[in-house]
Amino acid sequence: MAHILIIDDSPTEQYVLRTALEGAGYSVSSANDGEAGIKLANETLPDLILMDVVMPNMNGFQATRKLSRQPQTADIPIIMVTTKDQETDKTWAKRQGARDYMVKPVNKAELLSKIKDILG
């Protein structure tokens, strides 16, 4: 069973994503901000990370950049899941190391399809 880490400061978004992922058979853990997410990613080495952008302390772009540059987490695919819908945000996310980008509210079927494509 693949393990997915959700990094999002919204308890509601965490709940919505967790429910969809667990319903599809994934193991899920979560963190409330970028710093906690990086720490948890290093401890658990998830198969995939869903990353919000707008968070306190360290935003999702910063956390993605850090995770993609650390040898132990560099190969973990990251999908940005955010309300930021500008093309410049999508381009910047990819430059930081994100594999894909989805705008909230996410379509559950589309999210699960992207995860399946990435994890194989």
Order of alpha helices (4+ residues) and beta strands (2+ residues): beta-alpha-beta-alpha-beta-alpha-beta-alpha-beta-alpha
